[in-house]
Structure formats: structure tokens, C-alpha cells
Amino acid sequence: MTASPRPLALSEKLAFGAGDLGTAMTANLQIFSLLFFMTTVAGLNPALAGYVMLAGKAWDAINDPMIGLLSDRTRSRKWGRRYPWMLWGVFPFGLSFFLLWVVPFKEQTPLFLFYVVVALVFNTAYTMVNLPYSALTAEMTSDYDERTSLNGFRFTFSIGGSIFSLIALGVASHLISDQRQLYFVIGLLFAILSVLPIFWCIWGTYGRTRQAALVSETHCDMPLRQQLHVAFSNRPFLLVIGIYLCSWLALQLTATVIPYYAVSWMGMKTADWPTVALAVQATAMLTLFVWGWVSARLGKRIVYFLGATLWIMAQAGLFFLQPGQTSFLYGLAILAGCGVSTAYLVPWSMLPDVVDLDELNTGHRREGLFYAFMVFLQKLGLALALAGLGQALDWAGFVKSQAGEAAPVQPEAALMVIRWAIGPLPTLLLAAGLVLAYLYPISRSVHASILLQLAERKASAST
């Protein structure tokens, strides 16, 4: 097998979950604050700031398959395949994140070039840390249900880190009035806080995955094009990709449009809309372990069916809410959070089972390659959601707000685009995900058969 047969200890699950804490905090702060910081604090031209974001995201998507493939081919007798990348990337990750929040120049050109270089370094280091970490799931345990539990710990830390970063930014904003000093402190604080959990993860999981590295020494020498052909001929992998893409597009589209929906349609104050997002995220974090418990008894597909059904009810209901019905909005946010947690939990716990099937079919373990394409699709989903929504709002005549002024009244066409983007479109995506989950073939019994065949093969080879 590819992992020790003993059950995972609580300390190992906590250490593994902590590995996603730092990357979640840094990613969340970038999503909510980096563009605002560069344009209003650093004084960078908005168009140039947009190019900085574009350069970072484009390179981030490109380097995922590269680093995933290289980590699969890494062989270290001491550190295995994944830890060398995490160790090489951890300090550039923290340092480059801090540098994103400093203002070293006043002139536009050197400031722009500085942020481009830092963004490229940060996104490279982020992938070096986060992608091999994600691939550790399949090396930590081969147990069908333990993988679901392990991802429950991971996304509890991930969602908790996102919530903590928003709260910390809000508290610091009330304590530090100077904006440049505020973001300097936030950058330094979270650079340190994001690095420490990675060492906790390495220290707490090393013994477990080291055993897996000593047992599994399969190495894939096929060229990348042939590996991709084999991976994309793996039907369960394509289904997992589809389930994840449908769920993540629905989630990202909703997250992007919530501010517009809460302020322009529901009539909430601009400062109040983050509480809606916090209601979704807090509920998702609280229900992760509930779904993990259900999965251990009913299976991963049933959990996804139940969670996606609740999520569909919430998304569809948002379309029919009327301005001022904020209590119903929070109720639907909580209901959606129950389903959102399955989008975090289920696809990521299915993927290690697909890796086992690929090993049975090819004789090679390629966690890095499979996880790279999952992460790539996550970023692709974010780009599609942002670009598609922006184009639709522009076409519908959305009226931009001015700093210090009340939110303008939006035309009916723009309001309808907002309502469709938060209601029917995510509903259709989630319904498609349900169909794909129904077709997913690796049940608990099928996975047990895969593991049995792998064990028999390795026993025969050793004989």
C-alpha cells in the first residue's frame, strides 16, 4: 500500500489541516484587499494594478502542472517527494507576501515592475508550498473514509483562516488610521502567521508520509504529453474534475456577486455585506465534520447529493428574495453554507481514490499531476466567474459607484443580471454536478477492491 495501515492519529490530522491555514489566509487577503491597496494606498494606476493581478494569476495557472509533475519525479531519501518543495518554497512564500504590502517607489514604472516581480515570485512559492501539500492526502492514508476525515480537518483550517484574516483586518483598521502603516503591519503579521503552520504540517506528518515513501518507490518516466493522455482517459478523474468545476464555479460566481446583490438588490449598507459571506463560511466550517460523519456511514456520493440539494434550494431561493428581506437572506446563507462545505470536502476526498485507480492501471503514482489540474481548474473557475460577471454587468449598463457617495440606483437590466448570477446559474451548475456525482463509479467497495489488487500486485512483485 501507499501508506501505513494504522489509523491516523488526531495530532497527524491536525498537523495536516494546519498546512492549508497559511495559504488560505494569504489568498483571502489578496482577494479582498490587494487591488484596493495597490490603487488607493500605493498609488499605482488602476490599469497597471490590473496588469499586476493578471500577470500573477496567469503565471499561477501555468506553473501548477509544471510543479505538480516535478514533485512527482522528486526523489529524496530523507524528505520524499513533497516536503522538499514545501521547504524550498516556505521562506520565499512568506517574504514575497510581505513585500506585496510595502511601497518602495513613488514613480509608476518602477513600482509596477516591483509588484509584477513580487507577484510572480509569490505565486511560484505559493504553488511550491500548496500543491505538494495537497498531494500529501493520498500519501497520508489509503483508507476510503479517513481521506474524507482528513480533508475535513484541512478545510476547517482553511475556512477558519479565511474568517480570521477578515476579522483581523477589520480590527486593525480601527486601531491603525494610517493606511500605509496598516497594510505594512498586516503584511508582516500574516507573512509570519502563514509560514509557521507549514512547519507544523511538515513536523507533524513527516513520520507518516516517510513510511509511505519507503513503501512506494514507483516512478513515472513517461513524457508529459503521454501522462496527460493517460490521466484524461481516466473516466473517474474526468467525473471528479466535472463535479469540482461545477461546484467551484457556483461558489466563485456567488462569492463574486454577493456584494452587488446585497447592496444593489437587497438594499443593505456597503459595510454590512461581509456578514453575509461570513454566515456562509462559518456554517461551512461548522458542518464539515457533520458531513464527514455522514460520509463514513453513507458514502461520499450520498453526502454530495444531500449537500448539493440544500445548496440548490438556497441558490434558487435567492432569486426570489425581495429588497429588505434580509432575515431570509441570512437564513439562505446558512442553508447554502451547509452545501458549500460538501464542495470543499467531497471532490478533494474523491481524488486520492482516483490516484489509486491510476496506479492500478499504469503502475505509477502521480498525485502531483492530478492535483495540479484540480488546482488549475479552481483558478480557471475564479477567472471565468470574474470575467463573465464583469462583461455581463457592463453589457447591462451597471452604474459604477463613486467613493464617499451613496450606492447608485441600478437599471433593471443590471439588477436582473445580478439576480440570475446568484440564483439560476449556480443552480444549473450544481444540478450538473449532481448528475456527474451519480455517474462517479468508485464506491467504498470498489475502492477496497482497488487496494486489494494493488496489495496483491506488490506482494507478487516482492516475491
URFEN-V619134 format. One record per residue. PHI is phi in degrees with one decimal (999 if undefined). Layout:
phi=PHI
phi=PHI
//
This chain:
phi=999
phi=-98.0
phi=-153.3
phi=-60.8
phi=-74.8
phi=-69.0
phi=-62.4
phi=-68.2
phi=-78.9
phi=-58.9
phi=-62.4
phi=-70.9
phi=-65.8
phi=-64.6
phi=-64.1
phi=-64.4
phi=-58.7
phi=-62.5
phi=-62.9
phi=-99.0
phi=-68.9
phi=-65.0
phi=-66.9
phi=-67.4
phi=-64.7
phi=-67.7
phi=-63.9
phi=-66.9
phi=-65.3
phi=-65.5
phi=-59.8
phi=-87.4
phi=-128.3
phi=-66.5
phi=-62.6
phi=-60.6
phi=-61.5
phi=-64.7
phi=-87.6
phi=-103.5
phi=-107.1
phi=-76.0
phi=79.9
phi=-79.7
phi=-55.2
phi=-55.1
phi=-65.0
phi=-65.5
phi=-61.7
phi=-63.3
phi=-67.2
phi=-61.6
phi=-63.2
phi=-64.2
phi=-61.9
phi=-64.1
phi=-68.9
phi=-63.3
phi=-67.3
phi=-60.1
phi=-71.1
phi=-68.9
phi=-79.2
phi=-60.5
phi=-62.5
phi=-63.6
phi=-71.6
phi=-60.5
phi=-66.6
phi=-65.3
phi=-68.7
phi=-62.9
phi=-91.7
phi=-72.7
phi=-132.7
phi=-127.1
phi=-63.0
phi=-88.7
phi=-111.2
phi=76.4
phi=-93.9
phi=-95.1
phi=-62.9
phi=-56.3
phi=-67.2
phi=-64.8
phi=-70.7
phi=-67.0
phi=-93.0
phi=-66.1
phi=-74.2
phi=-58.7
phi=-61.4
phi=-66.9
phi=-66.5
phi=-67.5
phi=-64.0
phi=-60.9
phi=-66.1
phi=-63.7
phi=-111.2
phi=-109.2
phi=-123.6
phi=-84.5
phi=-133.6
phi=-100.0
phi=-72.0
phi=-66.2
phi=-64.0
phi=-64.4
phi=-66.0
phi=-62.7
phi=-63.6
phi=-60.3
phi=-69.0
phi=-64.0
phi=-62.3
phi=-64.5
phi=-63.1
phi=-64.8
phi=-65.2
phi=-61.8
phi=-68.8
phi=-68.0
phi=-65.4
phi=-59.3
phi=-66.8
phi=-60.3
phi=-86.3
phi=-80.6
phi=-70.0
phi=-60.3
phi=-59.9
phi=-60.3
phi=-71.1
phi=-64.7
phi=-53.9
phi=-70.6
phi=-91.3
phi=-72.0
phi=-156.2
phi=-105.7
phi=-76.3
phi=-57.9
phi=-83.3
phi=-63.5
phi=-66.1
phi=-65.5
phi=-61.0
phi=-61.8
phi=-69.8
phi=-61.5
phi=-64.8
phi=-59.2
phi=-82.4
phi=-65.1
phi=-64.5
phi=-63.9
phi=-67.7
phi=-60.8
phi=-64.5
phi=-62.5
phi=-64.8
phi=-61.6
phi=-64.0
phi=-68.0
phi=-65.2
phi=-62.4
phi=-64.3
phi=-65.7
phi=-65.6
phi=-63.7
phi=-64.3
phi=-82.1
phi=-93.1
phi=-120.3
phi=-82.8
phi=-72.6
phi=-65.1
phi=-65.8
phi=-67.0
phi=-57.7
phi=-74.9
phi=-62.8
phi=-66.3
phi=-62.1
phi=-62.2
phi=-67.2
phi=-60.4
phi=-81.3
phi=-63.9
phi=-71.9
phi=-64.8
phi=-80.1
phi=-82.0
phi=-59.6
phi=-63.5
phi=-66.3
phi=-67.2
phi=-60.4
phi=-61.4
phi=-63.3
phi=-64.1
phi=-83.8
phi=-115.6
phi=-57.2
phi=-61.4
phi=-68.6
phi=-74.9
phi=-64.5
phi=-62.8
phi=-64.6
phi=-65.8
phi=-72.2
phi=-81.5
phi=-105.5
phi=-120.1
phi=-64.9
phi=-134.2
phi=-101.3
phi=-102.7
phi=-67.0
phi=-63.8
phi=-57.8
phi=-61.3
phi=-69.6
phi=-63.1
phi=-64.1
phi=-62.8
phi=-66.4
phi=-62.8
phi=-84.6
phi=-95.2
phi=-85.5
phi=-59.9
phi=-58.7
phi=-63.7
phi=-62.9
phi=-68.0
phi=-63.5
phi=-57.5
phi=-63.0
phi=-60.5
phi=-67.7
phi=-64.8
phi=-62.5
phi=-65.6
phi=-71.6
phi=-62.7
phi=-61.5
phi=-66.8
phi=-68.5
phi=-63.3
phi=-65.7
phi=-61.9
phi=-71.8
phi=-92.7
phi=-54.5
phi=-58.8
phi=-65.5
phi=-66.2
phi=-66.5
phi=-85.6
phi=-79.5
phi=-99.7
phi=-81.6
phi=79.5
phi=-78.3
phi=-71.2
phi=-59.7
phi=-75.0
phi=-97.7
phi=-64.2
phi=-59.7
phi=-66.1
phi=-67.9
phi=-63.3
phi=-65.1
phi=-62.9
phi=-65.9
phi=-67.7
phi=-65.1
phi=-65.7
phi=-60.4
phi=-66.9
phi=-69.5
phi=-93.7
phi=-56.9
phi=-76.7
phi=-63.7
phi=-66.9
phi=-62.1
phi=-64.7
phi=-64.9
phi=-62.6
phi=-64.1
phi=-104.8
phi=-115.1
phi=102.3
phi=-69.9
phi=-63.3
phi=-63.0
phi=-59.3
phi=-65.2
phi=-57.7
phi=-66.0
phi=-65.3
phi=-65.7
phi=-64.2
phi=-61.7
phi=-64.6
phi=-61.5
phi=-59.9
phi=-67.9
phi=-63.9
phi=-64.3
phi=-64.7
phi=-61.4
phi=-66.3
phi=-96.1
phi=-64.4
phi=-110.2
phi=-53.4
phi=94.4
phi=-85.4
phi=-71.1
phi=-63.8
phi=-66.7
phi=-61.3
phi=-67.1
phi=-62.3
phi=-69.4
phi=-63.7
phi=-66.1
phi=-62.5
phi=-63.6
phi=-60.3
phi=-62.0
phi=-82.9
phi=-58.9
phi=-61.4
phi=-72.1
phi=-68.0
phi=-70.7
phi=-81.0
phi=-71.9
phi=-58.6
phi=-71.6
phi=-87.0
phi=-76.0
phi=-60.7
phi=-60.1
phi=-66.1
phi=-65.0
phi=-61.5
phi=-62.4
phi=-63.3
phi=-63.5
phi=-63.5
phi=-63.8
phi=-79.4
phi=-115.7
phi=83.7
phi=-127.5
phi=-106.2
phi=-134.4
phi=-56.9
phi=-58.5
phi=-65.9
phi=-66.4
phi=-66.7
phi=-61.3
phi=-74.6
phi=-64.7
phi=-65.9
phi=-58.6
phi=-68.4
phi=-59.4
phi=-71.5
phi=-63.2
phi=-60.9
phi=-62.3
phi=-63.3
phi=-64.2
phi=-63.3
phi=-67.0
phi=-67.5
phi=-64.3
phi=-65.5
phi=-60.9
phi=-64.3
phi=-66.3
phi=-65.5
phi=-62.9
phi=-62.8
phi=-84.9
phi=80.9
phi=-59.5
phi=-94.1
phi=-70.7
phi=-90.1
phi=-105.2
phi=-58.5
phi=82.9
phi=-108.0
phi=-66.5
phi=-62.5
phi=-71.9
phi=-75.9
phi=-91.5
phi=-65.9
phi=-58.9
phi=-62.8
phi=-65.8
phi=-64.0
phi=-67.9
phi=-61.0
phi=-61.6
phi=-67.2
phi=-68.0
phi=-70.5
phi=-102.2
phi=-114.1
phi=-61.6
phi=-64.4
phi=-60.9
phi=-62.0
phi=-64.4
phi=-63.6
phi=-67.5
phi=-63.8
phi=-63.9
phi=-63.1
phi=-62.9
phi=-62.4
phi=-65.6
phi=-65.3
phi=-62.8
phi=-83.2
phi=-64.5
phi=-94.7
phi=-89.6
phi=-86.7
phi=-60.8
phi=-69.3
phi=-63.9
phi=-65.2
phi=-61.3
phi=-65.8
phi=-60.9
phi=-63.3
phi=-63.8
phi=-65.8
phi=-65.0
phi=-64.3
phi=-64.5
phi=-62.1
phi=-70.9
phi=-65.0
phi=-66.7
phi=-66.0
phi=-68.1
phi=-68.1
//
